Amino acid sequence: MTQKLGKQIRGKTYQIIVHLARILGQAVADYQPDHQQNPGRDRSHWWQEIKEWLRQIRDMGWSEKQLLRELPKGVRPSKRKT
């Protein structure tokens, strides 16, 4: 059960990183923003998704210590090639 939740948290964290890179238009944790047709139009949507993923992570009830132990297992930005 813990492994499944950890995988979910890492997946949501990855999505947060990707969306932050899109919003900012620059690399976040070594992840480059992908090409977007109209980033200005989509920023509000991306921000809503980030807030929802953060809420979902919070609602899992993990402590900060648990999160900090789990995240490095799968969020390895330097491994992604763009």
Backbone as a chain_set.jsonl record, in Angstrom:
{"seq": "MTQKLGKQIRGKTYQIIVHLARILGQAVADYQPDHQQNPGRDRSHWWQEIKEWLRQIRDMGWSEKQLLRELPKGVRPSKRKT", "coords": {"N": [[0.823, -1.195, 0.0], [1.879, 1.277, 0.835], [3.913, 1.579, -1.073], [2.409, 1.897, -3.392], [1.054, 4.316, -2.855], [3.285, 5.967, -2.645], [4.226, 5.877, -5.28], [2.104, 7.175, -6.556], [2.3, 9.732, -5.395], [4.834, 10.517, -6.318], [4.3, 10.583, -9.06], [2.389, 12.658, -9.212], [3.962, 14.743, -8.288], [5.86, 14.905, -10.323], [4.176, 15.807, -12.41], [3.485, 18.302, -11.359], [5.974, 19.595, -11.459], [6.403, 19.661, -14.263], [4.247, 21.273, -15.072], [4.804, 23.652, -13.679], [7.145, 24.407, -15.012], [6.039, 24.966, -17.487], [4.346, 27.13, -16.865], [6.18, 29.051, -15.939], [7.875, 29.219, -18.07], [10.46, 28.359, -18.179], [13.202, 26.206, -17.15], [12.494, 23.877, -14.573], [13.687, 22.235, -11.862], [15.528, 21.014, -13.574], [13.877, 20.22, -15.666], [12.808, 21.052, -18.781], [10.498, 23.403, -20.194], [7.879, 22.203, -22.265], [6.985, 22.677, -25.728], [4.432, 24.99, -26.292], [1.343, 25.953, -27.748], [-0.152, 28.275, -27.039], [0.795, 29.601, -24.409], [0.078, 31.672, -22.609], [-2.712, 31.649, -22.568], [-3.199, 29.165, -21.405], [-2.138, 29.123, -18.836], [-3.734, 29.599, -16.513], [-5.281, 27.28, -16.398], [-3.277, 25.331, -16.024], [-2.342, 26.126, -13.517], [-4.588, 25.613, -11.909], [-4.641, 22.832, -12.082], [-2.218, 22.208, -10.786], [-2.798, 23.094, -8.159], [-4.827, 21.279, -7.516], [-3.451, 18.798, -7.589], [-1.643, 19.219, -5.497], [-3.458, 19.394, -3.371], [-4.466, 16.787, -3.422], [-2.159, 15.329, -2.759], [-1.704, 16.355, -0.16], [-4.035, 15.387, 1.078], [-3.502, 12.7, 1.255], [-2.277, 12.314, 3.601], [0.368, 12.058, 4.453], [3.358, 12.58, 6.345], [5.712, 15.32, 6.483], [8.273, 14.288, 6.692], [7.934, 11.686, 5.67], [7.252, 12.287, 3.017], [9.603, 13.573, 2.139], [11.338, 11.454, 2.272], [10.305, 9.746, 0.376], [10.074, 11.08, -2.167], [12.669, 11.408, -3.52], [13.014, 8.876, -4.591], [11.852, 8.591, -7.082], [11.584, 10.97, -8.494], [13.639, 12.282, -10.473], [14.969, 14.625, -11.879], [17.334, 15.226, -13.389], [17.761, 13.1, -15.037], [16.034, 13.194, -17.174], [15.768, 13.74, -20.612], [15.561, 16.383, -22.907]], "CA": [[0.0, 0.0, 0.0], [2.765, 2.442, 0.911], [4.595, 1.727, -2.357], [1.438, 2.423, -4.356], [0.875, 5.742, -2.547], [4.533, 6.638, -3.006], [4.249, 6.022, -6.737], [1.124, 8.218, -6.881], [2.865, 11.017, -4.987], [5.917, 10.852, -7.256], [3.675, 10.939, -10.331], [1.79, 13.991, -9.082], [5.071, 15.689, -8.17], [6.388, 15.082, -11.677], [3.243, 16.662, -13.138], [3.628, 19.659, -10.815], [7.216, 20.142, -12.021], [6.178, 19.939, -15.687], [3.337, 22.411, -15.194], [5.521, 24.857, -13.245], [8.037, 24.783, -16.106], [5.206, 25.584, -18.518], [3.881, 28.434, -16.383], [7.307, 29.97, -15.839], [8.575, 29.304, -19.35], [11.875, 28.047, -17.98], [13.425, 24.909, -16.516], [12.212, 23.669, -13.155], [14.335, 20.988, -11.461], [16.156, 20.511, -14.799], [12.879, 19.872, -16.675], [12.539, 22.173, -19.671], [9.095, 23.465, -20.613], [7.635, 21.729, -23.619], [6.443, 23.708, -26.608], [3.0, 25.225, -26.138], [0.792, 26.836, -28.774], [-0.557, 29.556, -26.461], [0.992, 29.443, -22.971], [-0.662, 32.675, -21.846], [-4.098, 31.195, -22.436], [-3.282, 27.923, -20.639], [-1.545, 29.226, -17.496], [-4.76, 29.46, -15.484], [-5.628, 25.853, -16.349], [-2.159, 24.61, -15.408], [-2.308, 26.479, -12.106], [-5.674, 24.871, -11.261], [-4.207, 21.442, -11.969], [-1.197, 22.146, -9.73], [-3.476, 23.193, -6.868], [-5.544, 20.029, -7.282], [-2.472, 17.757, -7.244], [-1.154, 19.503, -4.143], [-4.527, 19.018, -2.451], [-4.506, 15.329, -3.378], [-0.993, 14.88, -1.982], [-1.989, 16.689, 1.236], [-5.1, 14.518, 1.578], [-2.984, 11.35, 1.496], [-1.958, 12.289, 5.023], [1.761, 11.744, 4.752], [4.109, 13.616, 7.046], [6.792, 15.912, 5.69], [9.388, 13.339, 6.715], [7.615, 10.609, 4.732], [7.35, 12.832, 1.661], [11.009, 13.81, 1.813], [11.972, 10.154, 2.089], [9.737, 9.091, -0.808], [10.233, 11.795, -3.441], [13.899, 11.129, -4.278], [12.988, 7.547, -5.204], [11.394, 8.569, -8.46], [11.655, 12.275, -9.151], [15.056, 12.486, -10.766], [14.934, 15.508, -13.049], [18.537, 15.254, -14.224], [17.744, 11.953, -15.941], [15.146, 13.461, -18.311], [16.382, 14.409, -21.766], [14.572, 17.154, -23.682]], "C": [[0.868, 1.26, 0.0], [3.482, 2.669, -0.411], [3.669, 2.323, -3.404], [1.208, 3.915, -4.125], [2.115, 6.535, -2.915], [4.623, 6.877, -4.499], [3.277, 7.113, -7.178], [1.681, 9.602, -6.553], [3.971, 11.444, -5.944], [5.352, 11.258, -8.613], [3.071, 12.333, -10.299], [2.888, 15.05, -8.988], [5.701, 15.949, -9.534], [5.487, 16.018, -12.482], [3.317, 18.112, -12.66], [4.873, 20.332, -11.403], [7.021, 20.54, -13.481], [5.305, 21.179, -15.852], [3.996, 23.715, -14.726], [6.475, 25.336, -14.338], [7.245, 25.468, -17.221], [4.787, 26.993, -18.104], [5.013, 29.458, -16.413], [8.039, 30.162, -17.161], [10.064, 29.078, -19.224], [11.989, 26.729, -17.225], [13.076, 24.958, -15.033], [12.773, 22.296, -12.817], [14.91, 20.269, -12.684], [15.17, 20.031, -15.852], [12.561, 21.123, -17.484], [11.052, 22.22, -20.017], [8.957, 22.932, -22.036], [6.999, 22.853, -24.437], [4.934, 23.793, -26.432], [2.535, 26.195, -27.215], [0.492, 28.228, -28.219], [-0.427, 29.491, -24.938], [0.218, 30.453, -22.134], [-2.096, 32.261, -21.586], [-4.216, 30.02, -21.46], [-2.785, 28.033, -19.202], [-2.565, 29.025, -16.376], [-5.158, 27.998, -15.308], [-4.525, 25.059, -15.651], [-2.102, 24.879, -13.908], [-3.404, 25.73, -11.341], [-5.299, 23.405, -11.083], [-3.163, 21.286, -10.868], [-1.861, 22.181, -8.361], [-4.222, 21.897, -6.53], [-4.582, 18.9, -6.899], [-1.903, 17.977, -5.854], [-2.191, 19.115, -3.088], [-4.584, 17.498, -2.311], [-3.344, 14.766, -2.574], [-1.227, 15.149, -0.5], [-3.001, 15.713, 1.839], [-4.661, 13.07, 1.78], [-2.503, 11.192, 2.933], [-0.522, 11.944, 5.378], [2.418, 12.904, 5.478], [5.179, 14.18, 6.106], [7.974, 14.952, 5.601], [9.152, 12.194, 5.717], [7.756, 11.094, 3.288], [8.802, 13.018, 1.243], [11.777, 12.508, 1.62], [11.536, 9.522, 0.763], [10.096, 9.773, -2.124], [11.532, 11.49, -4.19], [13.918, 9.759, -4.954], [12.608, 7.585, -6.675], [11.462, 9.88, -9.189], [13.125, 12.606, -9.312], [15.186, 13.329, -12.027], [16.16, 15.433, -13.937], [18.582, 14.102, -15.211], [16.917, 12.2, -17.193], [15.903, 14.214, -19.401], [15.293, 15.138, -22.526], [15.099, 17.456, -25.052]], "O": [[0.609, 2.198, -0.755], [3.648, 3.812, -0.836], [4.087, 3.153, -4.211], [1.171, 4.694, -5.077], [2.016, 7.645, -3.437], [5.044, 7.946, -4.94], [3.591, 7.894, -8.077], [1.546, 10.533, -7.346], [4.035, 12.609, -6.338], [5.868, 12.178, -9.249], [3.223, 13.102, -11.248], [2.752, 16.136, -9.553], [6.035, 17.088, -9.859], [5.978, 16.921, -13.16], [3.222, 19.039, -13.464], [4.828, 21.498, -11.795], [7.425, 21.629, -13.89], [5.596, 22.039, -16.684], [3.765, 24.769, -15.319], [6.601, 26.539, -14.566], [7.719, 26.43, -17.826], [4.865, 27.932, -18.897], [4.826, 30.591, -16.858], [8.743, 31.154, -17.348], [10.844, 29.544, -20.054], [10.997, 26.202, -16.722], [13.329, 25.946, -14.344], [12.376, 21.299, -13.42], [14.787, 19.05, -12.806], [15.6, 19.473, -16.862], [12.102, 22.127, -16.94], [10.413, 21.173, -20.121], [9.805, 23.178, -22.894], [6.535, 23.852, -23.887], [4.246, 22.773, -26.425], [3.243, 27.142, -27.556], [0.832, 29.236, -28.837], [-1.433, 29.342, -24.243], [-0.253, 30.114, -21.048], [-2.631, 32.497, -20.503], [-5.224, 29.894, -20.765], [-2.996, 27.108, -18.417], [-2.275, 28.344, -15.392], [-5.349, 27.537, -14.182], [-4.801, 24.221, -14.793], [-1.845, 23.97, -13.119], [-3.162, 25.26, -10.229], [-5.602, 22.804, -10.052], [-3.219, 20.329, -10.096], [-1.521, 21.38, -7.49], [-4.239, 21.475, -5.374], [-4.868, 18.129, -5.982], [-1.702, 17.017, -5.109], [-1.844, 18.573, -2.038], [-4.734, 16.981, -1.204], [-3.522, 13.831, -1.793], [-0.98, 14.277, 0.333], [-2.84, 15.267, 2.975], [-5.376, 12.293, 2.412], [-2.341, 10.074, 3.423], [-0.244, 11.571, 6.517], [2.078, 14.065, 5.254], [5.499, 13.588, 5.075], [8.599, 14.825, 4.548], [10.071, 11.788, 5.006], [8.312, 10.394, 2.442], [9.185, 12.664, 0.128], [12.761, 12.471, 0.882], [12.325, 8.838, 0.111], [10.394, 9.09, -3.105], [11.492, 11.325, -5.41], [14.767, 9.513, -5.811], [13.002, 6.703, -7.439], [11.402, 9.894, -10.418], [13.767, 13.139, -8.406], [15.476, 12.812, -13.106], [16.03, 15.568, -15.153], [19.382, 14.133, -16.146], [17.08, 11.487, -18.182], [16.588, 15.2, -19.133], [14.221, 14.582, -22.767], [14.414, 18.095, -25.851]]}, "num_chains": 1, "name": "protein.A"}
